[in-house]
Amino acid sequence: MGKSRNPRRGSAAAAAVVEAVDGGLAELIPDRDRARAWTLLVDGAPQSHVDLDDPAYLSFEYQRRLGHVIDLAAPPGKPLHAVHLGGGALTLARYVAATRPRSTQQVVERDAALVQLVRRQLPLDPGARIRVRSVDAREGLAKVPDGWADLVIADVFSGARTPAHLTSTEFLDEVRRALKPGGLYAANLADGPPLAHLRGQIATAAARFPELALVADPTVLRGKRFGNAVLVACDRPLPLAELTRRAASDPHPGRVEHGRGLTDFTGGALPVADAAAVASPAPPPSVFR
């Protein structure tokens, strides 16, 4: 059972909601500055931010970068067939529904208790065409019809680490099968120095997609700190100029690497197959302080 507490002394604002879910202890913390906005944490790690009054508002840096990919996946307002691997508070599915009405979306979120908590406390717009499956991400992806998706977004973390079976060429074979020709794949990756995981993930994607780009904070790319990077892949040329412009104009500007620069960054890393795949590295405790 969940319990409530108020993290802001003397405040009349909504109380936080704390509840055990399959993946640990989930907390929904009300936003001090936005009346109906909440941050989801699981075992202390921030997962998602949702503004129920403005679902097109993306607070987290990496989610804004994924929002840019969503914006550039098709002409403005055009409905998409989207697959979200990893649901969290359904932030990005809400974003697609708000910015591209009549989109049809499938969310795969293994943590059924978390889905129930989010649906109860942060209800979806009843008109949104969002189906949530509580199964493993790769199992859920396997159920997506061939060539169905305009967009596949991977944002899956278990204990703040991406599971090993979602880091391989075999996993990306499933992604490509589900994508339409010209469809986009975007993944939220987390790594820190020496960036071996990130380099391996770029090499893995390069083995399956001819066009790649990476969006990240320059300090993360220089191996100065642990952080997120958004990998974008496609079988057609990417909208690099517009992606670069948008990333550079964010509150925390991001840099876009592609082409020779991205190949050089990979540094000879090899693609990862299922047999050798390992989970992404755990973030240092200081990341969430």
PyMOL commands that set and color helices and strands:
alter all, ss='L'
color gray80, all
select helices_A, chain A and resi 61-72+91-99+112-121+137-142+164-166+169-178+196-206+218-221+240-248+259-266+274-276+285-288
alter helices_A, ss='H'
color red, helices_A
select strands_A, chain A and resi 3-5+16-21+24-30+37-42+45-51+81-85+104-108+129-133+149-154+179-191+211-216+227-234+255-258
alter strands_A, ss='S'
color yellow, strands_A
deselect
rebuild
show_as cartoon
